[in-house]
Amino acid sequence: KSIEDEAYNLEYIGTGAMVNTEASILEAKKELLKFGKLVKKMTIFVSELLVETDTKKFKKSLTRIKNYEEITDKIESEIVVYLAKVSEGELSEAASMQIRAMLSIAGDLEVIGDINYSMARVIKRKSEDRIYFIPMQRENLLEMFELLEKSLDVMIDNLDNDMGGKHLEEAYHAEKAINKKRNDLKKRHLKSIEKGEYKYESGMIYTDLFSAVESIGDRVISISEATTGKIS
């Protein structure tokens, strides 16, 4: 798809009159599910950028990721405005809790977009400065992205089915796998620096990237937890 094809439109919520609170909340949940799928797609683009060697494709991917970051900002803003309008009506305690949870989810999804764009810029700097990864670094980062993708799949499952929070155990398992991998990479990285297996500049970018993946994992578990509708 060309960049023009990546335009995003809110499908379920708009500026029209709201039928009732329950229906409006349901429509917002559908929009959050769509938002979650878009964020996962953006994350995959970043992982692909990591191994892209064609200069033209690399630049095109960077432009696409930047476009997605702008889209995530717009979606979060529009969902917040919509939910604020829903909140103007008379709300039950349950509806109020759901709206708070959805606002939290929208905010976390937007932050994931920001982190993805930040990683893309780090990868761009790596390319411009001709900083190279050894195969081990690249393979470890791709493994981190694989674990993150699994976590995002569980998050999407939790956003689906009327946000019932039915897959929380799977979500916790996926997050633990990401945290364990990050901790392992951190330990191995320090040993690799001591042994001189790769340059310091390469190591800095490497740690920036696997730490950013873990940060996205933190947001993902927060979203899965919020799908229960219970949030402080």
C-alpha positions in Angstrom: 0.0 0.0 0.0 1.1 3.6 -0.6 1.3 6.1 2.2 -2.0 7.6 0.9 -3.7 4.2 1.4 -2.8 4.3 5.1 -5.3 7.0 5.9 -7.3 6.1 9.1 -10.9 7.0 9.7 -12.9 6.5 12.8 -15.4 3.8 11.8 -17.7 3.5 14.8 -17.9 6.8 16.5 -18.6 10.3 15.1 -20.0 13.7 15.8 -23.6 12.7 15.4 -26.2 12.3 18.1 -25.7 9.5 20.6 -28.4 6.9 20.9 -27.8 6.0 24.5 -24.9 5.6 26.9 -24.7 1.8 26.6 -24.6 1.9 22.8 -22.1 4.7 22.8 -19.8 2.8 25.1 -20.1 -0.3 22.8 -19.1 1.8 19.8 -16.1 3.2 21.6 -15.0 -0.3 22.5 -15.1 -1.3 18.8 -13.0 1.8 18.0 -10.4 0.8 20.6 -10.2 -2.7 19.1 -9.5 -1.2 15.7 -6.9 1.1 17.4 -5.2 -1.9 19.0 -4.9 -3.7 15.7 -3.4 -0.6 14.1 -0.8 -0.3 16.8 0.2 -3.9 16.4 0.6 -3.3 12.7 2.9 -0.3 13.4 5.0 -2.4 15.8 5.5 -5.0 13.0 6.7 -2.2 10.7 9.3 -1.2 13.2 10.6 -4.8 13.5 10.8 -5.1 9.7 12.7 -1.8 9.6 15.4 -3.4 11.8 16.4 -5.8 9.0 15.5 -3.7 5.9 18.6 -3.2 3.7 17.0 -1.6 0.6 17.5 2.2 1.0 14.3 3.1 -0.8 12.2 0.6 1.1 13.8 1.8 4.4 12.9 5.4 3.7 9.3 4.5 2.7 8.9 2.4 5.9 10.2 5.4 8.0 7.6 7.7 6.4 4.9 5.1 7.0 5.8 4.7 10.7 5.8 8.5 11.1 2.4 8.6 9.5 1.1 6.0 11.9 2.4 7.9 14.8 0.4 11.0 13.7 -2.6 8.7 13.2 -2.3 7.4 16.8 -2.3 10.9 18.2 -5.4 11.8 16.2 -7.3 8.6 17.2 -6.5 9.1 20.9 -7.6 12.7 20.8 -10.9 11.9 19.0 -11.7 9.0 21.4 -11.1 11.2 24.4 -13.4 13.9 23.0 -16.1 11.3 22.2 -15.9 9.7 25.7 -16.1 13.2 27.3 -19.4 13.7 25.5 -20.7 10.4 26.6 -19.7 11.4 30.2 -22.0 14.4 30.0 -25.0 12.2 30.3 -26.2 10.4 33.4 -23.9 7.5 34.1 -24.2 4.4 36.3 -21.2 3.5 38.4 -20.4 0.6 36.0 -20.5 2.9 32.9 -18.3 5.5 34.6 -15.7 2.8 35.4 -15.8 1.6 31.8 -15.2 5.1 30.5 -12.2 5.6 32.8 -10.8 2.3 31.6 -11.3 3.2 28.0 -9.6 6.5 28.5 -6.6 4.7 30.0 -6.5 2.3 27.1 -6.6 5.0 24.5 -3.8 6.8 26.3 -1.6 3.7 26.5 -2.2 2.9 22.8 -1.1 6.4 21.9 2.1 6.0 24.0 2.8 2.7 22.2 2.7 4.7 19.0 5.1 7.2 20.4 7.6 4.5 21.5 7.4 2.8 18.1 8.2 6.0 16.4 11.1 6.6 18.8 12.5 3.2 18.0 12.2 4.0 14.2 14.2 7.1 14.8 16.9 5.2 16.7 17.1 2.7 13.8 17.4 5.6 11.4 20.2 7.1 13.4 22.0 3.7 13.5 21.7 3.6 9.7 22.9 7.1 9.1 25.9 6.8 11.5 26.8 3.4 9.9 26.6 1.6 13.2 26.3 -2.2 12.7 24.8 -5.0 14.8 26.4 -8.4 14.9 24.0 -11.3 14.1 23.5 -12.1 17.7 22.2 -8.6 18.5 19.8 -8.6 15.5 18.5 -12.1 16.3 17.9 -11.2 20.0 16.0 -8.0 19.1 13.8 -10.0 16.6 13.1 -12.5 19.3 12.0 -9.6 21.6 9.7 -8.3 18.9 8.2 -11.8 18.4 7.4 -12.0 22.1 5.9 -8.5 21.9 3.8 -9.5 19.0 2.4 -12.4 21.0 1.6 -10.1 23.8 -0.2 -7.7 21.4 -2.2 -10.6 20.1 -3.5 -11.3 23.6 -4.2 -7.6 24.2 -6.3 -7.6 21.0 -8.2 -10.7 22.2 -8.8 -8.8 25.5 -10.0 -5.7 23.6 -12.4 -8.0 21.6 -15.5 -9.7 23.0 -16.9 -6.5 24.5 -13.6 -6.0 26.5 -14.4 -8.8 28.9 -10.8 -9.2 30.1 -11.1 -13.0 29.5 -7.4 -13.6 28.7 -5.6 -12.0 31.6 -3.6 -15.1 32.5 -2.3 -15.3 29.0 -1.5 -11.6 29.1 0.5 -12.0 32.3 2.4 -15.0 30.9 3.3 -13.0 27.7 4.5 -10.0 29.8 6.7 -12.3 32.0 8.3 -13.7 28.8 9.1 -10.2 27.6 10.6 -9.2 31.0 12.6 -12.4 31.3 14.1 -11.9 27.8 14.9 -8.2 28.5 16.7 -9.2 31.8 18.6 -11.9 30.0 19.7 -9.5 27.2 20.7 -6.9 29.8 23.0 -9.4 31.6 24.5 -10.8 28.3 25.0 -7.3 27.0 27.2 -6.3 29.9 29.3 -9.4 29.4 29.5 -8.8 25.6 30.8 -5.2 26.2 33.4 -6.5 28.6 34.6 -9.1 26.0 34.5 -6.5 23.2 32.1 -8.5 21.1 30.6 -5.3 19.7 31.3 -1.6 19.8 30.0 0.7 22.6 27.9 2.8 20.1 26.2 -0.4 18.8 25.6 -1.5 22.4 23.9 1.8 23.3 21.4 1.5 20.4 20.9 -2.2 21.2 19.9 -1.5 24.8 17.7 1.4 23.8 15.8 -0.9 21.5 15.3 -3.9 23.7 14.4 -1.5 26.6 11.8 0.2 24.4 10.2 -3.1 23.4 9.9 -3.9 27.1 8.3 -0.5 27.7 5.7 -1.3 25.1 5.1 -4.6 26.9 4.4 -2.7 30.1 1.7 -0.6 28.3 0.3 -3.8 26.7 -0.3 -5.5 30.1 -1.8 -2.2 31.4 -4.3 -2.3 28.5 -5.2 -6.0 29.1 -5.8 -5.2 32.8 -8.0 -2.2 31.9 -10.2 -4.4 29.7 -11.7 -5.7 32.9 -13.3 -2.3 33.3 -11.7 -1.9 36.7 -9.1 0.9 37.1 -8.1 3.1 39.9 
